[in-house]
Amino acid sequence: MPSPTAQGLGPGQEKKIGHRRVDASGETTYKKTTSSALKGAIQLGIGYTVGNLSSKPERDVLMQDFYVVESIFFPSEGSNLTPAHHYPDFRFKTYAPVAFRYFRELFGIRPDDYLYSLCNEPLIELSNPGASGSIFYVTRDDEFIIKTVNAKEAEFLQKLLPGYYMNLNQNPRTLLPKFFGLYCVQSGGKNIRIVVMNNVLPRAVRMHLKFDLKGSTYKRRASKKEREKSNPTFKDLDFIADVPEGLTLDQDTYSALLKTLQRDCLVLESFKIMDYSLLLGVHNLGLAVRESQGSPAGGDEKKPQAQRALYSTAMESIQGGKACRDTLDHDATMGGIPAVDGKGERLLLFIGIIDILQSYRLIKKLEHSWKSLISDGDTVSVHRPSFYADRFYKFCSTTVFRKSCSFYLIFQLTNNFEIESSIHRVCPLTAFSFLSRPSPPSFSCLSFPFSPEVFSLQERAGGGSARTQKHSQV
């Protein structure tokens, strides 16, 4: 059966985006290498290089480690170092293996877990990769994303590594991409460079809305073609139109998020990086409940797994690993950030900064100058790094995210993950949390001042005798 990307193509036709090709049968190729061969080469190469590295003693990272490139040839008939395989011959290169081993250790990723995620089961190709022409794969456990990058992006990441190393040492809580490996598959005379990163949007959680936000308004609206997709990615003008009141967070979460964003923007500015985006996935809890009630198998869906990597979820990225996990039960939040929209809908947000491998080189300066001639120069997305960072932060802190100041939200989890809420205008919301433990049942508000109105709300909602059965995942 043809993949969704192949629909509408006739015999002999191809869908072309950059180096990515999809024919009428649904077969994807990248630089004339089939997706199946590329996936196999990636798994064989990573399996060898990580296994080989684990036999070497651990040590401190040295400056020269950032510039090491290891190479191994994989003939199809096999060799004394590599297994036989049914793919075309290829060479596999690993960049800065010792440095990336440190990055993985920093985020609590053990070598056997890394190998299990990437090599134990087939990689899944994402059918909606975007306009870059890259191929995206996700591991079956939702832990990692594998993305093809061009030569300039790979070169820039190599130059970025020493500073990236220093930043991670100082601030492991970040929304910046977490790079776990940089590799190159040489096949058919072509170089296919790939990077392994954290997965911002887990497949096991339905994203009812998805946004790519830059803080720009020039041509920042999803195209008609994009809107027709089953899971479209909307842009800045769409967010302003569809979510005019923004997304409301409790005060502590808002402050932690803004502090993280500000720090990340300063890091990006210091490296003269711009044109990055905030990837925002929105899971609507109320809508998910209604969808599960209308589905005969709604209660039997796969339950999202807690990601193994530290600081891997949106909430952990801004509040920290163990402390965050102790406060909020993963079963309740699925790693997302609790929020409310202007309609009072209860949401979980999944966020991360993406596309940071763009340096403000001459071509970007020329692009900005040209766009400025036909539009307001302050509204275009390609801008000098300092202005870009300021505009991006301002848009996120004032338009996208808002600090709660007038609502109390009381949440209760029941045995089928229904969430009953009471919203009452009493005094500023000081903390928002989900029920963090299944027993004993209670409404959970972290800093709940005494108020008779609150108790009356609790009584109307069922008081302390709420059901305690373990909920099923939507």
N, C-alpha and C positions, 0 to 999 in steps of 0.2 A: 504493500500500500504506500503510495507516495506520501512524503512528509508534507506538512502544511506549507512549507516554503516552496514546494513544487507545484502547487495547485495553480491552474490557469496556464501552464506551459504546454505547448504542443510538441510533437515529436521533433527532435533535433534542436529544440530551443533551450536556452540556458538563462538563468537569472544571475546577473553579474553585479557584485558589489566589491570593488577593490580586487583583491586576489581571490576572493571567495566566489565559487561557482556552484550553482545547483541546477542539475539537468531535470528533464521531464519525469524521470523515474524517482527523483528525490535524492539521488546520490550527490553528496557534497564533496567538492575538491577544493584544495587550497594550494596554490602554486603547483597545480597539476598533480598533487598527491591526494589520494582519496582520504576521506575522513577516517575510514576504518583503518587504513594503513598508518595514518598519523597517530591515531589513538594507541594502536599497538606499539608503535615506535616510542611514544612517550612513556608508556608503562614499562616496556623493556628497559629503556634508558634510565628512568628514575629508579627502577628496581635495582639495577646494577650499581649506579653511582651512590645511592644512599646505603646500600648494603656494604659496598667497598669502604665508604667513609666511616661506618660504624666500627670497623676493625682498627681504626686509627685512634690513638689516645686523644682525649680532649685536652685543649690548651687554650690560652688566651688568644684573642684575635689580634693579629698583627696587621700593619698597614698594607703589606704586600699581599695579604690574603684576599683583599678586595679586587686584585687584578689577576688572580690565578684563573686559568681556563684549562679544564681537563677534557680529554677527548678519547672516545672509544669507538671502534668500528664494529658494526653488527652485520656480518655477511649472512645471507639467508640460510646458508648451509651450516652456520654456527662456527665457533672457534674454541680454542682451549679456555677462553675467558667468557664467551657469550654463548647462549643457547641458539639452536636452530629455530627459524621462524618462517612463516609463509608470506612475509612482506618483502618488498624490494630492499636491496642492500641500503643501509643508511649509516651515517656517522652521528653520534650523539655527543654534544658538548655541554659541559656543566660549568657555569660561571660562579666564581667565588664560593666553592662548596663549604669551606670552613666558616666563612662569614654567615652564610645562610643557615648553617647548622646552629649557630648561635642564635639567630633570629627565631628559629623554631623552638629552641630550648627556652628562650625568653617567654614565649607564649605557651609553654607547657606541652608542646607537641613532641612526643617521644618518637624515635626513629621507626619503631614497629607500628605505631599508630599512623604515622605519615605514609608508610608503605602500604598498610592495610587499606587506608582510604583511597589512595591513588592507584594501587596495582592489584588489589584483590578482586574487584568486580569491574565490569565494563564501565567506561566513562559515558556520561549522558550528554549528547550535544543539545545545546539550547537552540530552539527553532526561531527565536526572535532576537537576533544578536545586535540589532541596531544598524546605524548607517556607516559604521567605520570599515566594514568589510572584514572584520576580524571573525575568527571562529571562537566560540565559547563552549567549554565543557564544564560540567559540574560532577563531582564525585557522588556516588549513590547515597552516601551518608550525609550529604549536604554540607560537608565541612569545607571543601575547597572549590575554587573556580580556577580553571586553566584558560588563559586567553592568549591568542597569537598577537604579537606586537611587531611593528616594523623596525627596521635597522636603527633609525634615529631614536626611537623610544627605548630600545634595548641599550643603546650606547649611553643615553641620558641616565637610565637607571644605574648603569655601572658607575658613572661619575657621581651619582647621588648616594651610593651605598655608604661611604664613610660618614657623611653627615646624617644619613638615615640611621646608621648604627648609633651615633651619639644621641640622636633624638629619642630613639627607643629606649636607650639606657636611662634617660632622664624622665621620659613620659610614656610609659607603656600604655596608658589610657589615652587613646587617640582614635579619631574617626578616619584618619588617613588609611589608605590601603596598607594591609599587612602583607608584605612580600615574603614568601617562603621558599622561592626557588626561581632561578632564571636559567633557561636551557635553550639549546638550538638543535633541531633535527636537520641534518643535511641529506637530502634525497633528490635524485634526479638533477643534480647540479644546482639545486635551489636551497637557500637557507630559510628555515621556518623557525622563528624565534618565539618562545613561549614563556609566560610567567605564571607562577602559581601564587594565588592570593586567597585571602579569606572570602567567604561567601556572605554578602550583605543580606540578600533576600532568600531565605530558605524556601525550597520548593514545597515543603510539607505544610507551610502556612499560606493560605490563600491571600494574595494581595488584591484587594478590591480596587485599589487605585495605586498608580505608580507614577512618580514625577522625577524628572531630570531638571534640577534647578541651578541656575547660574547667577541669578540676581540681575539679569539683563532682560530687556523687553524687545530688542530689535530681532524680528523674525523668531521670537521665542514662543511659538504656538504650534501644537502638534498638527501635522499635515492631515489632509483628508485620508490619505492612504494609511497613515499611522493609526488614525482613529478607527479604521475598519478592522484592525487586528483584534484578535481575541483578548489580548492583554496589552493594550496600548501604553506607551510611555508619554505622559503629558509634560508640558513645559511651563515656564514662568507665567505667561499670560493666561494659560488654562487654570493654573492654581489661583491666581488673583480673581478670576471670574467664578470659579467653582467653589473655592474655599475662602470667601472674602473676609471672614472673621478669623482666619488662621486656625492653628491647632493649639489648644490650651493645655499647658502642663502645670503640675503643682510647682510651688515656688522653689523647692530644693532641686527638683529635677531640671527645671528651667535654668537655674543658676549653674548647675553642674554642666549642662549641655552648652550653655553660652561660654563658660570658661574653657571648655574643651575646644569649641569652635574657634575662639579667639586665639588660643595657643597654636592650633593647627594652621590657621591663616597666617600667623607670623612665621611659622616654619616654612610654609609654601612661598611666602614673599621673600624670605631670606635666600631661597634657592632660585629666585626669579621664575617661579612657576605660575602659570595662569591658565585660563580656559578650563579649569576643573569644574566639577558639578557636585551638588548634593543629591545623591540617589535616595529617594524617599519612597518606601513602600508602606501602604496603609491597609491594615487588616481591621475591618469593621466587625466588632464582636456581636452586635445585635443582628446584623445581616447574616453573619455566619450561623447564628442560632436558627434564624428563619430558614436558611438554606438547608440546614441539617434536618429540620423538622419536615421539610418537603421532600427529602431524599430517603428512600426505604433503607439504604445502607449507610445513612449518615453517621450512626453511632459506631460503625466498624472501620472507619477510615484510619489510616496509619497515623499513629501518634508521633508528633515531632520529637526528635531526640535532642537532648541537651548537647550542645557542641562541646567538644573536648578542649579546644584551645582556650586559654585564658584571655579575657578581654575580647572575646570573639563576638559577643552579642552587642546589640545597640546599647542596652542598659549598662552592661559591664564596661563598655568603651568610655562611658562618661562618669561612672561611679565606682568602678573597680571590680575585681573578680570575686574574691571570697566574700567580702562584705555585702556585695550586691546579691550573691546567691543565698546568703543567709537571710536577707531581708525579703526577697521576693521569690516565691516558688516558681520554678521554671514551668511547671504544669499550668500555672495560671497565666503567666505573661508570655510564655514561649520565647523568651529572650527579648521581647519588644518593649518599647517605652510606652506606658499608659498615657493616654491623652483623650481629649474631648473636642469635638468640632463645634461650630456655631449652632448646630441643630440639637446639641446634647447627645449626639451619637458617641458611644464608647469605642475607643480605638486602641490599637497597638501599632506603634510606629517602628519601622526598621530602617535605619539610616546609615549612611557612610559617604565619605568623600571619594569620588572616583575620577579617573582620567587626569592624573597628576603628572604624567610623563610628557608634558608640553612646556618647553622652555621659551622664554620671550626672545626668540632670535629674530633676525632681520626679516624673515618672511612674515612673521606675525606683526612686526611693526608696519610693514607695507600693507598688510591686510587691514589693520586698524585704520591707517591713513586713508585707504580707499573707501572703506565703509563710512568713515567720518564725513566724506564728501557728500554722501547721499542721505545721511541720517545724523541725528544728534550723537556726537562722539562719545558722550557719557553713557549711552544706552546700549551700545554694541557690546558683544560678549568678549571679543578679543581686545584686551587693554593692557596697559602697563601693569606689572605685578602689584605694586602698592595700591593703585586705584582699584584694581580688580578685587584684591583682598578686602579692602574697606567696603566696597559695594556689596560683595558677597555676604560679608558678616552682617551688614546693616539689613539686607533683605531677609536673611535667616532670623535675625533677632527681633525684627519688627513686623514683618509680613507673614512669615511662615509659622514661627513659634510665638505664643503669647503666654504671659505669666498669669496664673489664676488669681483672681482677686475678689470674686463675688459668689462662688458656688461651693457648696459642700456636695461631694459625690459619695454615695455609700454603695459599695458593691458586695454582692453575695454570690458565691458559687454554689450551684446545686448539683445533683448527681448526674445530670446530662450536660453540664457546662453551660447551662442557662445562666445568665447574669441578670439579676433583678436590681433595679436602681431606684433610688429616690434622690431627687435633686431639690434642694431647698435653699432659698436665699437667707442665709443667716449672717455669717461673718467670713472673712477671708479664709480661703482654703490653705491650710498650712502644710498638709501632706496628703498625698493620694497614694493608696496602695491597694493591691488586690489581696484577697485572702491568702496568706502566705503558708498556712498549714491546713490540711484537711480536717484536723480535729484539735481542739473543740471548734465548732462553727461559730463565727461571729462576723460582724461587720468590722472592717479593718480600716482605721484611720490613724495615722501615726501620731499626730499631735492634735488630739480631739479635745478642745476645751469643753467644760461642763456646760450643757445647755438643755433645759427642759424640752425645747423643740426637737432636739436631736433624739431624746428618748422617746418622744411621741412618734417620730418617724420610725424608730426602730420597732416600736410596738405594732404600728400599722403594717410594717413589712414582715412581721412574724417574730420579732424579738430574738431571744437567744435559743429558740427551739428549731432553728433551721435544720434542714436535712443534712446528713453528714456522709451519705454514701459517696464513694469515690467517683468523680466525674469521668465521663468518656470524652475523648478529644473530638472536636467538630471536624 
